[in-house]
Amino acid sequence: MADQNLPENEQDPGANTQMFKAFVNEGETTAPAKPNGRIIAIAAAAVLLVVVIVLIAVL
């Protein structure tokens, strides 16, 4: 069976800090989140509820 340990003069490329930082920074280029349709519907329902309450109070 072959010895899977690296010789002392070779470094594990997966342990390279620069490679790790590049991997982490790779996922940071995401687009900003767009408003969800559900959030818009909840906001519209809240505005409608306020309008109905004001109309009831005025009448």
PQR file with spaces between the fields and no chain letter, atoms N, CA, C, O and H, PARSE charges and radii, in Angstrom:
ATOM       1  N    MET     1       0.855   -1.173    0.000 -0.4000 1.5000
ATOM       2  CA   MET     1       0.000    0.000    0.000 -0.0000 2.0000
ATOM       3  C    MET     1       0.897    1.230    0.000  0.5500 1.7000
ATOM       4  O    MET     1       1.888    1.277    0.728 -0.5500 1.4000
ATOM       5  N    ALA     2       0.560    2.209   -0.800 -0.4000 1.5000
ATOM       6  CA   ALA     2       1.376    3.424   -0.928 -0.0000 2.0000
ATOM       7  C    ALA     2       1.146    4.352    0.261  0.5500 1.7000
ATOM       8  O    ALA     2       0.041    4.449    0.796 -0.5500 1.4000
ATOM       9  H    ALA     2      -0.245    2.171   -1.391  0.4000 1.0000
ATOM      10  N    ASP     3       2.205    5.020    0.654 -0.4000 1.5000
ATOM      11  CA   ASP     3       2.123    5.990    1.738 -0.0000 2.0000
ATOM      12  C    ASP     3       1.518    7.285    1.183  0.5500 1.7000
ATOM      13  O    ASP     3       2.073    7.871    0.254 -0.5500 1.4000
ATOM      14  H    ASP     3       3.103    4.942    0.220  0.4000 1.0000
ATOM      15  N    GLN     4       0.401    7.732    1.733 -0.4000 1.5000
ATOM      16  CA   GLN     4      -0.294    8.898    1.201 -0.0000 2.0000
ATOM      17  C    GLN     4       0.157   10.207    1.844  0.5500 1.7000
ATOM      18  O    GLN     4      -0.358   11.268    1.491 -0.5500 1.4000
ATOM      19  H    GLN     4      -0.050    7.256    2.488  0.4000 1.0000
ATOM      20  N    ASN     5       1.096   10.157    2.767 -0.4000 1.5000
ATOM      21  CA   ASN     5       1.599   11.378    3.392 -0.0000 2.0000
ATOM      22  C    ASN     5       2.522   12.105    2.427  0.5500 1.7000
ATOM      23  O    ASN     5       3.279   11.468    1.694 -0.5500 1.4000
ATOM      24  H    ASN     5       1.514    9.295    3.054  0.4000 1.0000
ATOM      25  N    LEU     6       2.466   13.423    2.419 -0.4000 1.5000
ATOM      26  CA   LEU     6       3.331   14.218    1.561 -0.0000 2.0000
ATOM      27  C    LEU     6       4.731   14.277    2.147  0.5500 1.7000
ATOM      28  O    LEU     6       4.895   14.304    3.367 -0.5500 1.4000
ATOM      29  H    LEU     6       1.851   13.940    3.013  0.4000 1.0000
ATOM      30  N    PRO     7       5.727   14.299    1.299 -0.5600 1.5000
ATOM      31  CA   PRO     7       7.093   14.486    1.812  0.2800 2.0000
ATOM      32  C    PRO     7       7.216   15.841    2.498  0.5500 1.7000
ATOM      33  O    PRO     7       6.423   16.747    2.243 -0.5500 1.4000
ATOM      34  N    GLU     8       8.196   15.974    3.354 -0.4000 1.5000
ATOM      35  CA   GLU     8       8.344   17.195    4.135 -0.0000 2.0000
ATOM      36  C    GLU     8       8.601   18.438    3.287  0.5500 1.7000
ATOM      37  O    GLU     8       8.272   19.548    3.705 -0.5500 1.4000
ATOM      38  H    GLU     8       8.840   15.237    3.561  0.4000 1.0000
ATOM      39  N    ASN     9       9.183   18.266    2.108 -0.4000 1.5000
ATOM      40  CA   ASN     9       9.514   19.430    1.288 -0.0000 2.0000
ATOM      41  C    ASN     9       8.351   19.881    0.394  0.5500 1.7000
ATOM      42  O    ASN     9       8.466   20.912   -0.270 -0.5500 1.4000
ATOM      43  H    ASN     9       9.451   17.364    1.768  0.4000 1.0000
ATOM      44  N    GLU    10       7.249   19.147    0.359 -0.4000 1.5000
ATOM      45  CA   GLU    10       6.077   19.544   -0.427 -0.0000 2.0000
ATOM      46  C    GLU    10       4.970   20.026    0.495  0.5500 1.7000
ATOM      47  O    GLU    10       4.761   19.486    1.581 -0.5500 1.4000
ATOM      48  H    GLU    10       7.156   18.310    0.899  0.4000 1.0000
ATOM      49  N    GLN    11       4.266   21.053    0.039 -0.4000 1.5000
ATOM      50  CA   GLN    11       3.159   21.582    0.836 -0.0000 2.0000
ATOM      51  C    GLN    11       1.833   21.156    0.227  0.5500 1.7000
ATOM      52  O    GLN    11       1.727   20.958   -0.984 -0.5500 1.4000
ATOM      53  H    GLN    11       4.436   21.492   -0.843  0.4000 1.0000
ATOM      54  N    ASP    12       0.846   21.021    1.061 -0.4000 1.5000
ATOM      55  CA   ASP    12      -0.496   20.697    0.607 -0.0000 2.0000
ATOM      56  C    ASP    12      -1.106   21.939   -0.041  0.5500 1.7000
ATOM      57  O    ASP    12      -1.277   22.943    0.651 -0.5500 1.4000
ATOM      58  H    ASP    12       0.932   21.182    2.044  0.4000 1.0000
ATOM      59  N    PRO    13      -1.441   21.924   -1.326 -0.5600 1.5000
ATOM      60  CA   PRO    13      -2.009   23.124   -1.959  0.2800 2.0000
ATOM      61  C    PRO    13      -3.365   23.501   -1.372  0.5500 1.7000
ATOM      62  O    PRO    13      -3.764   24.663   -1.460 -0.5500 1.4000
ATOM      63  N    GLY    14      -4.075   22.560   -0.783 -0.4000 1.5000
ATOM      64  CA   GLY    14      -5.356   22.867   -0.158 -0.0000 2.0000
ATOM      65  C    GLY    14      -5.190   23.675    1.115  0.5500 1.7000
ATOM      66  O    GLY    14      -6.140   24.306    1.579 -0.5500 1.4000
ATOM      67  H    GLY    14      -3.751   21.617   -0.712  0.4000 1.0000
ATOM      68  N    ALA    15      -4.005   23.662    1.680 -0.4000 1.5000
ATOM      69  CA   ALA    15      -3.747   24.413    2.901 -0.0000 2.0000
ATOM      70  C    ALA    15      -3.174   25.790    2.608  0.5500 1.7000
ATOM      71  O    ALA    15      -2.817   26.515    3.536 -0.5500 1.4000
ATOM      72  H    ALA    15      -3.233   23.149    1.303  0.4000 1.0000
ATOM      73  N    ASN    16      -3.081   26.163    1.349 -0.4000 1.5000
ATOM      74  CA   ASN    16      -2.541   27.447    0.944 -0.0000 2.0000
ATOM      75  C    ASN    16      -3.547   28.541    1.277  0.5500 1.7000
ATOM      76  O    ASN    16      -4.695   28.485    0.836 -0.5500 1.4000
ATOM      77  H    ASN    16      -3.372   25.574    0.595  0.4000 1.0000
ATOM      78  N    THR    17      -3.128   29.521    2.042 -0.4000 1.5000
ATOM      79  CA   THR    17      -4.019   30.592    2.477 -0.0000 2.0000
ATOM      80  C    THR    17      -4.537   31.414    1.308  0.5500 1.7000
ATOM      81  O    THR    17      -5.708   31.793    1.291 -0.5500 1.4000
ATOM      82  H    THR    17      -2.195   29.567    2.399  0.4000 1.0000
ATOM      83  N    GLN    18      -3.688   31.693    0.335 -0.4000 1.5000
ATOM      84  CA   GLN    18      -4.120   32.485   -0.812 -0.0000 2.0000
ATOM      85  C    GLN    18      -5.174   31.744   -1.625  0.5500 1.7000
ATOM      86  O    GLN    18      -6.132   32.354   -2.100 -0.5500 1.4000
ATOM      87  H    GLN    18      -2.736   31.385    0.348  0.4000 1.0000
ATOM      88  N    MET    19      -5.008   30.452   -1.786 -0.4000 1.5000
ATOM      89  CA   MET    19      -5.997   29.681   -2.529 -0.0000 2.0000
ATOM      90  C    MET    19      -7.317   29.637   -1.774  0.5500 1.7000
ATOM      91  O    MET    19      -8.385   29.694   -2.382 -0.5500 1.4000
ATOM      92  H    MET    19      -4.230   29.957   -1.399  0.4000 1.0000
ATOM      93  N    PHE    20      -7.247   29.537   -0.451 -0.4000 1.5000
ATOM      94  CA   PHE    20      -8.467   29.515    0.349 -0.0000 2.0000
ATOM      95  C    PHE    20      -9.198   30.850    0.252  0.5500 1.7000
ATOM      96  O    PHE    20     -10.418   30.878    0.093 -0.5500 1.4000
ATOM      97  H    PHE    20      -6.378   29.491    0.044  0.4000 1.0000
ATOM      98  N    LYS    21      -8.457   31.959    0.347 -0.4000 1.5000
ATOM      99  CA   LYS    21      -9.078   33.281    0.229 -0.0000 2.0000
ATOM     100  C    LYS    21      -9.716   33.463   -1.141  0.5500 1.7000
ATOM     101  O    LYS    21     -10.800   34.037   -1.245 -0.5500 1.4000
ATOM     102  H    LYS    21      -7.466   31.936    0.477  0.4000 1.0000
ATOM     103  N    ALA    22      -9.064   32.985   -2.183 -0.4000 1.5000
ATOM     104  CA   ALA    22      -9.632   33.082   -3.528 -0.0000 2.0000
ATOM     105  C    ALA    22     -10.919   32.277   -3.613  0.5500 1.7000
ATOM     106  O    ALA    22     -11.880   32.708   -4.250 -0.5500 1.4000
ATOM     107  H    ALA    22      -8.184   32.519   -2.099  0.4000 1.0000
ATOM     108  N    PHE    23     -10.944   31.111   -2.978 -0.4000 1.5000
ATOM     109  CA   PHE    23     -12.151   30.283   -2.969 -0.0000 2.0000
ATOM     110  C    PHE    23     -13.289   30.982   -2.243  0.5500 1.7000
ATOM     111  O    PHE    23     -14.426   30.961   -2.714 -0.5500 1.4000
ATOM     112  H    PHE    23     -10.163   30.761   -2.461  0.4000 1.0000
ATOM     113  N    VAL    24     -13.000   31.602   -1.101 -0.4000 1.5000
ATOM     114  CA   VAL    24     -14.029   32.288   -0.323 -0.0000 2.0000
ATOM     115  C    VAL    24     -14.538   33.517   -1.072  0.5500 1.7000
ATOM     116  O    VAL    24     -15.742   33.770   -1.102 -0.5500 1.4000
ATOM     117  H    VAL    24     -12.076   31.619   -0.719  0.4000 1.0000
ATOM     118  N    ASN    25     -13.628   34.280   -1.677 -0.4000 1.5000
ATOM     119  CA   ASN    25     -14.022   35.486   -2.395 -0.0000 2.0000
ATOM     120  C    ASN    25     -14.782   35.175   -3.667  0.5500 1.7000
ATOM     121  O    ASN    25     -15.487   36.041   -4.185 -0.5500 1.4000
ATOM     122  H    ASN    25     -12.650   34.075   -1.652  0.4000 1.0000
ATOM     123  N    GLU    26     -14.662   33.977   -4.179 -0.4000 1.5000
ATOM     124  CA   GLU    26     -15.345   33.583   -5.403 -0.0000 2.0000
ATOM     125  C    GLU    26     -16.858   33.666   -5.252  0.5500 1.7000
ATOM     126  O    GLU    26     -17.547   34.031   -6.204 -0.5500 1.4000
ATOM     127  H    GLU    26     -14.090   33.273   -3.759  0.4000 1.0000
ATOM     128  N    GLY    27     -17.385   33.338   -4.089 -0.4000 1.5000
ATOM     129  CA   GLY    27     -18.828   33.345   -3.867 -0.0000 2.0000
ATOM     130  C    GLY    27     -19.394   34.699   -3.510  0.5500 1.7000
ATOM     131  O    GLY    27     -20.609   34.823   -3.359 -0.5500 1.4000
ATOM     132  H    GLY    27     -16.825   33.042   -3.315  0.4000 1.0000
ATOM     133  N    GLU    28     -18.563   35.727   -3.367 -0.4000 1.5000
ATOM     134  CA   GLU    28     -19.043   37.032   -2.940 -0.0000 2.0000
ATOM     135  C    GLU    28     -19.598   37.876   -4.082  0.5500 1.7000
ATOM     136  O    GLU    28     -20.123   38.960   -3.831 -0.5500 1.4000
ATOM     137  H    GLU    28     -17.576   35.626   -3.490  0.4000 1.0000
ATOM     138  N    THR    29     -19.502   37.428   -5.295 -0.4000 1.5000
ATOM     139  CA   THR    29     -19.964   38.219   -6.426 -0.0000 2.0000
ATOM     140  C    THR    29     -21.393   37.860   -6.799  0.5500 1.7000
ATOM     141  O    THR    29     -21.680   37.582   -7.963 -0.5500 1.4000
ATOM     142  H    THR    29     -19.076   36.547   -5.500  0.4000 1.0000
ATOM     143  N    THR    30     -22.285   37.864   -5.826 -0.4000 1.5000
ATOM     144  CA   THR    30     -23.683   37.563   -6.085 -0.0000 2.0000
ATOM     145  C    THR    30     -24.451   38.860   -6.333  0.5500 1.7000
ATOM     146  O    THR    30     -24.085   39.921   -5.828 -0.5500 1.4000
ATOM     147  H    THR    30     -22.051   38.090   -4.880  0.4000 1.0000
ATOM     148  N    ALA    31     -25.500   38.756   -7.104 -0.4000 1.5000
ATOM     149  CA   ALA    31     -26.323   39.920   -7.413 -0.0000 2.0000
ATOM     150  C    ALA    31     -27.149   40.294   -6.185  0.5500 1.7000
ATOM     151  O    ALA    31     -27.498   39.421   -5.389 -0.5500 1.4000
ATOM     152  H    ALA    31     -25.797   37.894   -7.515  0.4000 1.0000
ATOM     153  N    PRO    32     -27.466   41.577   -6.020 -0.5600 1.5000
ATOM     154  CA   PRO    32     -28.317   41.965   -4.896  0.2800 2.0000
ATOM     155  C    PRO    32     -29.698   41.323   -5.016  0.5500 1.7000
ATOM     156  O    PRO    32     -30.219   41.131   -6.115 -0.5500 1.4000
ATOM     157  N    ALA    33     -30.263   41.005   -3.886 -0.4000 1.5000
ATOM     158  CA   ALA    33     -31.555   40.318   -3.867 -0.0000 2.0000
ATOM     159  C    ALA    33     -32.659   41.243   -4.369  0.5500 1.7000
ATOM     160  O    ALA    33     -32.726   42.417   -4.003 -0.5500 1.4000
ATOM     161  H    ALA    33     -29.840   41.161   -2.994  0.4000 1.0000
ATOM     162  N    LYS    34     -33.511   40.693   -5.204 -0.4000 1.5000
ATOM     163  CA   LYS    34     -34.652   41.446   -5.719 -0.0000 2.0000
ATOM     164  C    LYS    34     -35.814   41.272   -4.752  0.5500 1.7000
ATOM     165  O    LYS    34     -35.908   40.251   -4.071 -0.5500 1.4000
ATOM     166  H    LYS    34     -33.457   39.739   -5.501  0.4000 1.0000
ATOM     167  N    PRO    35     -36.707   42.268   -4.686 -0.5600 1.5000
ATOM     168  CA   PRO    35     -37.851   42.124   -3.791  0.2800 2.0000
ATOM     169  C    PRO    35     -38.687   40.900   -4.177  0.5500 1.7000
ATOM     170  O    PRO    35     -39.006   40.683   -5.346 -0.5500 1.4000
ATOM     171  N    ASN    36     -39.017   40.140   -3.197 -0.4000 1.5000
ATOM     172  CA   ASN    36     -39.800   38.939   -3.395 -0.0000 2.0000
ATOM     173  C    ASN    36     -41.263   39.319   -3.631  0.5500 1.7000
ATOM     174  O    ASN    36     -41.736   40.296   -3.050 -0.5500 1.4000
ATOM     175  H    ASN    36     -38.758   40.316   -2.248  0.4000 1.0000
ATOM     176  N    GLY    37     -41.975   38.588   -4.450 -0.4000 1.5000
ATOM     177  CA   GLY    37     -43.391   38.852   -4.706 -0.0000 2.0000
ATOM     178  C    GLY    37     -44.220   38.747   -3.440  0.5500 1.7000
ATOM     179  O    GLY    37     -45.214   39.454   -3.275 -0.5500 1.4000
ATOM     180  H    GLY    37     -41.590   37.795   -4.921  0.4000 1.0000
ATOM     181  N    ARG    38     -43.810   37.869   -2.556 -0.4000 1.5000
ATOM     182  CA   ARG    38     -44.548   37.694   -1.296 -0.0000 2.0000
ATOM     183  C    ARG    38     -44.407   38.927   -0.411  0.5500 1.7000
ATOM     184  O    ARG    38     -45.364   39.337    0.245 -0.5500 1.4000
ATOM     185  H    ARG    38     -43.003   37.294   -2.690  0.4000 1.0000
ATOM     186  N    ILE    39     -43.226   39.511   -0.392 -0.4000 1.5000
ATOM     187  CA   ILE    39     -42.999   40.717    0.417 -0.0000 2.0000
ATOM     188  C    ILE    39     -43.835   41.869   -0.123  0.5500 1.7000
ATOM     189  O    ILE    39     -44.418   42.632    0.647 -0.5500 1.4000
ATOM     190  H    ILE    39     -42.448   39.178   -0.925  0.4000 1.0000
ATOM     191  N    ILE    40     -43.892   41.994   -1.448 -0.4000 1.5000
ATOM     192  CA   ILE    40     -44.693   43.051   -2.063 -0.0000 2.0000
ATOM     193  C    ILE    40     -46.165   42.850   -1.736  0.5500 1.7000
ATOM     194  O    ILE    40     -46.869   43.819   -1.451 -0.5500 1.4000
ATOM     195  H    ILE    40     -43.419   41.373   -2.073  0.4000 1.0000
ATOM     196  N    ALA    41     -46.642   41.611   -1.770 -0.4000 1.5000
ATOM     197  CA   ALA    41     -48.045   41.319   -1.459 -0.0000 2.0000
ATOM     198  C    ALA    41     -48.368   41.653   -0.006  0.5500 1.7000
ATOM     199  O    ALA    41     -49.442   42.184    0.278 -0.5500 1.4000
ATOM     200  H    ALA    41     -46.070   40.824   -2.001  0.4000 1.0000
ATOM     201  N    ILE    42     -47.463   41.354    0.912 -0.4000 1.5000
ATOM     202  CA   ILE    42     -47.691   41.660    2.332 -0.0000 2.0000
ATOM     203  C    ILE    42     -47.727   43.174    2.547  0.5500 1.7000
ATOM     204  O    ILE    42     -48.555   43.676    3.307 -0.5500 1.4000
ATOM     205  H    ILE    42     -46.591   40.923    0.681  0.4000 1.0000
ATOM     206  N    ALA    43     -46.831   43.898    1.880 -0.4000 1.5000
ATOM     207  CA   ALA    43     -46.812   45.353    2.007 -0.0000 2.0000
ATOM     208  C    ALA    43     -48.087   45.949    1.444  0.5500 1.7000
ATOM     209  O    ALA    43     -48.657   46.862    2.041 -0.5500 1.4000
ATOM     210  H    ALA    43     -46.158   43.490    1.262  0.4000 1.0000
ATOM     211  N    ALA    44     -48.541   45.453    0.316 -0.4000 1.5000
ATOM     212  CA   ALA    44     -49.783   45.958   -0.283 -0.0000 2.0000
ATOM     213  C    ALA    44     -50.971   45.666    0.621  0.5500 1.7000
ATOM     214  O    ALA    44     -51.854   46.511    0.767 -0.5500 1.4000
ATOM     215  H    ALA    44     -48.078   44.711   -0.168  0.4000 1.0000
ATOM     216  N    ALA    45     -51.009   44.491    1.225 -0.4000 1.5000
ATOM     217  CA   ALA    45     -52.099   44.142    2.141 -0.0000 2.0000
ATOM     218  C    ALA    45     -52.088   45.043    3.368  0.5500 1.7000
ATOM     219  O    ALA    45     -53.149   45.422    3.863 -0.5500 1.4000
ATOM     220  H    ALA    45     -50.292   43.805    1.106  0.4000 1.0000
ATOM     221  N    ALA    46     -50.903   45.393    3.867 -0.4000 1.5000
ATOM     222  CA   ALA    46     -50.800   46.271    5.030 -0.0000 2.0000
ATOM     223  C    ALA    46     -51.308   47.672    4.688  0.5500 1.7000
ATOM     224  O    ALA    46     -52.017   48.291    5.482 -0.5500 1.4000
ATOM     225  H    ALA    46     -50.041   45.085    3.465  0.4000 1.0000
ATOM     226  N    VAL    47     -50.946   48.167    3.509 -0.4000 1.5000
ATOM     227  CA   VAL    47     -51.426   49.495    3.085 -0.0000 2.0000
ATOM     228  C    VAL    47     -52.935   49.479    2.915  0.5500 1.7000
ATOM     229  O    VAL    47     -53.614   50.414    3.339 -0.5500 1.4000
ATOM     230  H    VAL    47     -50.370   47.665    2.864  0.4000 1.0000
ATOM     231  N    LEU    48     -53.463   48.440    2.307 -0.4000 1.5000
ATOM     232  CA   LEU    48     -54.905   48.318    2.123 -0.0000 2.0000
ATOM     233  C    LEU    48     -55.622   48.256    3.469  0.5500 1.7000
ATOM     234  O    LEU    48     -56.688   48.852    3.625 -0.5500 1.4000
ATOM     235  H    LEU    48     -52.911   47.680    1.963  0.4000 1.0000
ATOM     236  N    LEU    49     -55.060   47.556    4.427 -0.4000 1.5000
ATOM     237  CA   LEU    49     -55.657   47.461    5.760 -0.0000 2.0000
ATOM     238  C    LEU    49     -55.711   48.834    6.424  0.5500 1.7000
ATOM     239  O    LEU    49     -56.717   49.178    7.044 -0.5500 1.4000
ATOM     240  H    LEU    49     -54.194   47.072    4.299  0.4000 1.0000
ATOM     241  N    VAL    50     -54.648   49.619    6.304 -0.4000 1.5000
ATOM     242  CA   VAL    50     -54.631   50.962    6.881 -0.0000 2.0000
ATOM     243  C    VAL    50     -55.678   51.840    6.220  0.5500 1.7000
ATOM     244  O    VAL    50     -56.357   52.611    6.899 -0.5500 1.4000
ATOM     245  H    VAL    50     -53.831   49.340    5.801  0.4000 1.0000
ATOM     246  N    VAL    51     -55.818   51.734    4.904 -0.4000 1.5000
ATOM     247  CA   VAL    51     -56.827   52.542    4.181 -0.0000 2.0000
ATOM     248  C    VAL    51     -58.225   52.160    4.642  0.5500 1.7000
ATOM     249  O    VAL    51     -59.060   53.039    4.854 -0.5500 1.4000
ATOM     250  H    VAL    51     -55.267   51.108    4.353  0.4000 1.0000
ATOM     251  N    VAL    52     -58.498   50.881    4.802 -0.4000 1.5000
ATOM     252  CA   VAL    52     -59.831   50.436    5.245 -0.0000 2.0000
ATOM     253  C    VAL    52     -60.104   50.928    6.657  0.5500 1.7000
ATOM     254  O    VAL    52     -61.219   51.367    6.936 -0.5500 1.4000
ATOM     255  H    VAL    52     -57.820   50.166    4.629  0.4000 1.0000
ATOM     256  N    ILE    53     -59.142   50.873    7.548 -0.4000 1.5000
ATOM     257  CA   ILE    53     -59.335   51.337    8.924 -0.0000 2.0000
ATOM     258  C    ILE    53     -59.604   52.832    8.947  0.5500 1.7000
ATOM     259  O    ILE    53     -60.471   53.290    9.692 -0.5500 1.4000
ATOM     260  H    ILE    53     -58.236   50.516    7.321  0.4000 1.0000
ATOM     261  N    VAL    54     -58.875   53.600    8.144 -0.4000 1.5000
ATOM     262  CA   VAL    54     -59.096   55.051    8.084 -0.0000 2.0000
ATOM     263  C    VAL    54     -60.485   55.343    7.535  0.5500 1.7000
ATOM     264  O    VAL    54     -61.180   56.213    8.059 -0.5500 1.4000
ATOM     265  H    VAL    54     -58.171   53.227    7.539  0.4000 1.0000
ATOM     266  N    LEU    55     -60.904   54.637    6.494 -0.4000 1.5000
ATOM     267  CA   LEU    55     -62.249   54.859    5.933 -0.0000 2.0000
ATOM     268  C    LEU    55     -63.341   54.534    6.935  0.5500 1.7000
ATOM     269  O    LEU    55     -64.341   55.248    7.009 -0.5500 1.4000
ATOM     270  H    LEU    55     -60.340   53.929    6.068  0.4000 1.0000
ATOM     271  N    ILE    56     -63.167   53.468    7.706 -0.4000 1.5000
ATOM     272  CA   ILE    56     -64.160   53.102    8.723 -0.0000 2.0000
ATOM     273  C    ILE    56     -64.215   54.174    9.810  0.5500 1.7000
ATOM     274  O    ILE    56     -65.296   54.517   10.287 -0.5500 1.4000
ATOM     275  H    ILE    56     -62.355   52.888    7.645  0.4000 1.0000
ATOM     276  N    ALA    57     -63.056   54.703   10.203 -0.4000 1.5000
ATOM     277  CA   ALA    57     -63.004   55.712   11.256 -0.0000 2.0000
ATOM     278  C    ALA    57     -63.645   57.018   10.782  0.5500 1.7000
ATOM     279  O    ALA    57     -64.282   57.706   11.580 -0.5500 1.4000
ATOM     280  H    ALA    57     -62.177   54.424    9.815  0.4000 1.0000
ATOM     281  N    VAL    58     -63.496   57.368    9.533 -0.4000 1.5000
ATOM     282  CA   VAL    58     -64.033   58.618    8.995 -0.0000 2.0000
ATOM     283  C    VAL    58     -65.535   58.514    8.812  0.5500 1.7000
ATOM     284  O    VAL    58     -66.243   59.488    9.069 -0.5500 1.4000
ATOM     285  H    VAL    58     -62.979   56.809    8.884  0.4000 1.0000
ATOM     286  N    LEU    59     -66.038   57.391    8.386 -0.4000 1.5000
ATOM     287  CA   LEU    59     -67.476   57.239    8.127 -0.0000 2.0000
ATOM     288  C    LEU    59     -68.145   57.022    9.424  0.5500 1.7000
ATOM     289  O    LEU    59     -69.365   56.865    9.470 -0.5500 1.4000
ATOM     290  H    LEU    59     -65.462   56.601    8.177  0.4000 1.0000
